[in-house]
């Protein structure tokens, strides 16, 4: 175990050094973008703009002094190599090259003093610290260039250095602000995607619970029939084994029913604790439906256009039930088109007609035959099957839609279809059953 921890620590150290070397290399290269300023060998470099950005991003979890020492050494070595090769001769000789390298050491020294914790430092303090570090490190670098003879410098020189530090800090602060805003945007996007996935999962669970509740009646009926069979066998001259078997079946069905209800209640309790008081606007619901549908189309590589036309917006309590209706109709349309070709369109329309909200889901798929039209809302009926496994789909989508519309919303659903042209489902729901009061 100790050896495992040592290996992990060694790997982490290696990764940190790789980032440190990368930062040093970037600074060494960008330090060649410079202007000579007042004193021979004293440079105003673009690297000073990137340096605080790299300290707060690539090497955020590392000690600033170590990064400064490594960066200074790499800048000194790189500039010495260029000087010896005659590619970029130094105006101030080795003293100037050394001073340029030590700039980053001084910078990180001041930075470690000003910024105790890179993760918790406030943005205004960070920007102020960058300004002080830039200005102070420049003062130190100039001092090395002039043998610490600061009296030879005019007061205006310090104002120029302060102005340059301000401009570079402004540029670095802008980059850091952009980076922070980008991370915030990414977190919001991730949070929204996570919420959408959770919402869709809850929708599916509520749909399954709805069917489970209906199945409990069938289980109850099976248990009752088994017990009635036992009573009839008891009244007849039948072998005891048959009576015992009938009673055992009734008991087993009763136990299955209890477990079934226990599981159903447990799932329902978890869902209700998280979402029982939640409401949602129609606009947000359609947005989630649109996003999830586009992700599904992209994963299947289908060129199917989804169009949503909404005239109203309102807050509703039964948003999970409405999502079950719409998402099943949309998926049904996409699957119909997918079975015939890879291109097409699906349209969702919402409008108000009198005391009803009307939702129309139409597509340009192959349409539904007259024979299938009579059975599409029957439980278990499906025209779709998995070509790989040969398994027929469960066939509860449209039947579930019809039950939800009629039993939960007291609404109606109609379908019109023409083979070779397309299909249209129209759902009518009373306004008072949807709007949250």
N, C-alpha and C positions, 0 to 999 in steps of 0.2 A: 504493500500500500504506500509506503514512504517513497519507494522508487517511482511509483505511478505519479504521485504528487510532484516529485522532482522533475519528471519528464514534462508534465503539464506546465510547471513553472518555467522550465527551460524553453518550451515552445512559446510561451507568452513573452518571455524576454526577447526571443529571436524576432517575433512579430513587431515588438516595440522598436527594436533597433532598425528593422527594415523601414518602418515609417519615419524614423529619425533620419536615416540615410537619405530617404526619398525627399524629405523636407530640405535637408542640407543641399542635395543636388539641385532642387528647384531654385533655391535661393542663390546658389553659386552661379547658375545660368542666368537668372533674371538680374543678378547684380551687375551684369554687363550692359544693362540698359540704364544708362546714367548720364548726368551732366556734371562737368567739373564746375566747382563753385568757389570763387574768391581765392582759395588756397590750393596750390598745386597738390594733387593727390587726393583732395577731399571731394567725395562724390555724393551727388544726390541721386539715389538709386530707386528704381521702381520696386526692388525687392523688399524695401521697408513697408510697402503697401501690402504685399502678400504675406509677410512674415506673421503679423498678428492673426491673420485669417487662418494660416496653417497651424499656428499654436492652438487656436480654439476649435479646430476641426480634426485634422489628421493626427495631431499629437495631444489631443485634449486630455487624455488619461496619463500623460507622462509628465515628469518633473521638468519644468521650464529651464532650469539651469543646465541639465544634461543635454537638452535639445540645443540650447544656446552654445554650449561648449563644442558639440559635434558640428553645428552649423558654422561656427567661427573657424574651426579647423579645416573644414571642407572648402570654405570660401578662400582662406589663406592658401591652401594647397593648390586650388584651381587657378587662382590669380598668379601664383608664383610660376606654375607651369606655363601659363600663357605669356608671362613676362619673359621667361627663359627661352621660349620658342619664338619670341619676337612677334607673336600674333597681336598681343595687346600690351605693349610696354607700359610700365607704371611711371607716371610723371614724378612721383615722390620716392621711388625706390622701394626697398623692402620695408622700411619704416611705414610707408603709406599702405602697403599691402597688409602688414600686420595690424595697423589701425583699422583698416576696413574689416578685417576678420573679427577683431575685438569688439567692433560695434555691436554685433549680434550677441556676444557674451554679456556686454553691458546692458543691452536691451532686455535680455532674459533675467538678468539680475534684478533690474528695476521692476520687471513684470512680475517676478515671483514675490516681490515685496508688496506691490500694489494689489495683485490679484491672488488672494489666499486660496480660493477654490474656484476653479474654472466652471464648475457645474452650477454653482449657486450665485455667482456674481451677477449683479444687475447690469442691464445693458448700458445705462448712463455711466455707471462707475467703470465699466469696461472701456467705453470710448474715452473717458477722461484718463484712464490709466494708459491707454495706447498713446495719447497725446504726450503725457509726461515721459513715457518710456522713449518715444521717438526723439523728443527734444533733448532729454538728458543723455541718451546714448550718443547723439550727435555732438553734444558739448564735450563728452569724454573722448570721442574720436578726434575732434579738432584739437583738444589738449595734447594728445599724443603726437599729432602732426606738427605742433608748434612748441614741443618740449614744455608744455604746461605754462607757456608764457601768455596767459590770457590778457594781460595788460596791453598787448600789442593789437588787440582786436577792438574795433570801434563798437560802441553800444548798438549801433544800427545792425551790426552783424547778428547779434542775438535775436533782434526782431525778425530778421530774415529767416533765421533758423526756426523760430517759433512759427512763422507764417508757413514755411515748408512743412513743418510737423503738423500744422493744422490741416493743410490740404491733403497730406497723406493719410492723416487720421480720418478725415472726411471720406476719402475713397475707401479705406479699410472698413470704416463703420457702415458705409453703404453696402459693401459686399456682405458683411456679417449680418446686417439687417435683412438683406435679401435671402441669405442662407437660413436665417431663423424663420422668416415668413414662409419659405419653401417647406421647411420641416413641419411647421404648424399646419400648412395646407395639406401635406401628406398625411399627417396624423388625423386631420379632420376627414380626409377622403377615406382613410383606413377605418376610422370609426363609423362613417356612414355605410361603408361596405359591410362592416361587421354587423351593424344594426339591421341592414337589409337582409342579410343571411339569417339572422336571428328571427326577424319578422316572418320570413318565408318558412322557416322551420316550424315556428309556432303555428303558422297557418296550416301547414300540413298535419301537425299534431292535433290541432282542433278538429280538422276534417276527419282524421282517423277516429278520434274520440266520438264524434257524431255518429259514425257508422258502428262503433263499438256499442254505443248506447242503444242503437236500433237492434243490434244482434243479441242483446241481453233478452229481448222479448222472445226471440227464436229459441234461445237456450232455455228460457223458462218454459216455453211450449214443449220442447223436447223432454225436459224433466217431468212435466206433467203427464205427457203421453206415456213415458216409461213407467210412472207410478200407476197410472190407470191400467196399463197392461198387467202390472203385478196384481192389482186388485181383481181383474177379470180372471187371471190364471188361478188366483186363490179360490175363486168361486167354482172353478172347474176341477175335474178330476185329472190334474196334470202332474207330471213328475215334479218333486220338490226342487230338482236342479233348475228347472225352467223358472219357477217362482223366485228362487234365490238369485238367478241371473238377472231377471227383470228388476228386482229390488236393488241389486248391485249397480245396474245401469243408472237407475234414478239417483242413487246416492252419488255416483261418480259425476254425473252431470251437475248435480247440486254443488259439489266441491269445485268443479270447473267454473261454474257460475260465480262462486264466491271469490275465487282467485282472479277471475276476469274482472269483476267489479272492483276488487282491491287495486289491481294494476291501473284500471281506468281512473279511479278516484285519486290515486297517487299522482298520475300525470296531470290530471285536471287541477289538483291543488297547487302543483309547482307552477303551472301556467298562470293560474288565477293570482297567485301571490306576486308574480312579476308584471302581469299585464291587465289585471282585472279592471283597474281604474283608468287605463290608457284609452285615449281617443285619438283620432287621426282625421285629417282633412282629405277630401277626395283628391285634391291636387297631389298631396304627398303619396297617397296610395297608388295613383296612376304613375307617378315618378318611379316608385319602387318596381312596379310591374314592368315599366319600360326598360329600366336598367337591367333587371334580371333577365328579361326576354332577349335583350341585345347580347348579354353575356352568353346565353344559351345558344343563340344563333351563331355567334363567333366561334364557340367551341365545336359546333357542328359544321362550320364553314358553309353556312347557307346564305344565299343572297336573297333574303326575304325582308322586305321593307315593312316596318311597323309604323303606323300612323295613328295618332291619338287626337281626337277632336273633343274638347270639353267646353261646355257652355256655362256650367255652374261650379261652385265650390262650396262645400259645407262640411261641418264637423260631424263625425258619426261615431257611434259606439260599436256597431256591428261591422267594423272594418275587416276583421278576419274572415267573416262569412262572405262579404262582398268580394274579397280577394280570391277566395276559393272559387266563386262563380266565374270571375273574369279570367283568372289564370288558367283554369281548366278549359274554358272556351278558346282562349288564345293558343294554348298548347295543342288543343284538338285541331285548330285551324292549321297550325304549323306542321303538325304530323301529317295532315291530309295533303298539304302541298309537298312536303318532303317525300311522300310516297310516290308522287308523280314526277317531280322535277326539283331542281335546287333553287329556282327563282320564283318569286311571287310577291304578294303583298297581303298584309292583314291590317284591318282598320277597326279601331275602337271609337265609337261615338257615344257621347252622353248628352242628353237634353231633357228638358222638363216638359211634360204634356199634362196639363190639368193637375191632378193630385198625384201624379206618378213621375218618378224618375225613370227614364228609358235608357237602357244600355244596349247598343247594337254592336255585335262583333261579326264582321264579314271578312271573306277571303276570296281569292280567285283560284281556289283549289279545284280538284276534279269533280266536286259535287257529290251528292249522296243519291244512290239509286232509290226508286220508289219502294222496292222491297225492304231495303234497310231503313228507310225513313220511318216505317211503322215500329221499328224495334230499337232505335238509337237511344231511347231513354230507359230501356229495360236493364235491370241490374244483371251484370255479367256479360252483356252483349258487347262485342267489339269486332271491328273489321281489321284490326291491326295485330300483327304478330312479329316477334323477333326473328329475323331471317337467319341469324346465327344459331339460335337455340331451338327455334320452332315453337317457342312458348307463346301462347295467346296472351295479350295484355289483359289485366285484371278486369277492365271494363266497368269501373265504378265512376269514371269521370263525369260523363253526361248525366247518368242516373243520379249521381251525387249533386250535380248542379241543379237538376230539377227538384230534388227533395229540399235542397237548401233554399231555393227561390220560393217554393210553395209552402214549406213548413216553417222556416225561420222568418221569411219576409212577407208571407201571405201574398206573394206576387205570382206572375205568370211568365212562362217562357214559350216562345214560338220559334219554329225553324222553317226557313224557305231555302230550297236548294234546286239548282238546275245543273245536271251533269254537263261537264265541259265548260261551265261558266263560273260557278262558285256557290258558296253557302253563306247564309246570313241567319244568325241567332238574335232574337230580340227579347230582352228581359225587361219586364215592367214591375217596378217595386213602389209600393205606396210611400209617399214622402215621409209620413210620420214614422215609418218603420226604419228609415235610414238616418234622418237627421237627429242629432243629439239635442235634447231639450234641457 
